[in-house]
């Protein structure tokens, strides 16, 4: 019992490391990418030739309690069009404590949007993934849980 009390006290005294995305950081980054890519025809001609728009941000809905938006990102050649392509869905975080999923989802989006950056997997793999499929990424579909894990409080009742 003493062990669990110590863990509870530590979790109350120390917030998560700043290296993990909060809900508001996710929202801010998704909107930054929207400004950078959602109207940008063929943003990387040497990496994604004839790609068209490769990024579209959607609001899937809102949470019931705090009315927070739930975002999805569509990554594909011609992401602004409905095409007959295979679709992949990546759900970053469902349960509040699944914060690593958020990091993987955000890194995947960044990896596909910035093919000139250094990453272990090279350019041909990215091109094939984004050219032939629709990749849908939902960094979190439980933003209220993510806020709770990070210690952010919206409602005074908490």
N, C-alpha and C positions, 0 to 999 in steps of 0.2 A: 504494500500500500504506500509506503514511504517513497518508493521508486516512482510510482505513477503521480504522486503529488509533486515530486521534484520536476518531472517532465511537464506537468501542467503549469507550474510556476515559471519554468524556463520559457515555455511557449507564450505565456502572457507577457513576460518581460522583454523578450527578443522577437522582433519581427523577422520575416523571411529576408534572406539576402536580397540585395538590390539587383542581383543578376537575373532574377525571375521576373517575368512580365506581370504587372498588375493588369486588371481589367482596363483601366484608363490608359495605360501604356499600349495595350493591344489596340484599343479603339483609335488612339492617336496614330499609331504606325499604319494601321489599315487605311486610314484616311490620307496619310502622307503618300502611300503607294497609289491610292486612287488618283490623287492629283498628278503624280508622276507618270502613271501608266494607262489610266482608263480612257484617255482621249488621244494617246500617243500611238499613231499608226507605225508599226514596224520599228520599235524602239532600239533594237539591236540588229541592224541589217547584216552585220558580219556573223552574228551568232544564230539569229532566228530570221533567215531570209524570207521575205514575203509573209511575215507572220500576221500582220494586221494588229489589232488591239489584243494584248495578251492577258489583261487583268480586268476583272469586273467584280465590284463589291456589291453584295446584296444584304439587305436586312431581312432575315427569315421570320422574325417576330420579336416579341418582347416578353420579358419575364413577368410573372403574375404579381409578385409582391412589390418589387421596386421599379417595374416598368423599364428595365434595362434592355437595350437592343441586343439581339443575337445575330451575329454576322456570319456570312459565308463568302468565301472568295472563289471565283471561277478563274482558273488558269488554263489557257488553251490558245492555239492560233485562232484568231477571230473570236475571242471570248465574248464579244458583244453580239454574236449571232448564235442562233440555235442550229446546230449541225448534227448530223447523224454520226456520232462518234462514241466510242467506248467511254464510260464514265467511271471515275474512281472517287470515292468519298473518304476523306481523312477527318476523323473526329478527334480533336486534340484533347479536350477535357470534358468529362461528363460529371464525375463525382468531384466534390470540392478538393480533395487531397491529391488529385491527379495532375499536379502542376507540371510534371515533366512532359506530359502530352502537349501542353500549351507551347512549351519551348521547341519541341520537335515540329509542331505545326507551323509556328512562326519562322523557324529556320528553313523549312521546306519552301515556304512562299518566297522568302528572301533568296534562296538558292536558285529557284526558277526565274525570278525576276532579274537577277543580276548575274548573267552568265560569264561576265568578264572577271568576276571575283574569284579568288582562290578557294577552291573546295576540292576535296579528295576525288570526287567523281567528275569526269571531264565533260566537255562541251557536247560531244555526240549523244551522250545519255540524256542530257537535258533536252536537247532538240527533239529527240525521238519521243520523249515523254510528253512534251507540251504540244508537239505537232500533231500527234495521232490520237490524243485523248483529251477529254475534259477532266481536269483535276479540280475537285471541289474540296476546299479546306474550311473546316469550322474550328477555329482555334479554341473556343469554349462555347458550349451550349448550356453552361451553368455559371453565368457571370456573378450571380449572387453568392454562390459557393466560393468562387475565386476571391471575391471581395472579403468574405469571412476569413478565409485562410490567410490572406494578407493583412488582416486586422483593420481593413477599411470598413467604416460603418456609415450607412446612409440614413437609417432610421434611428431616431432618438430612443426608441423602445429597447434597442439592443443594449 
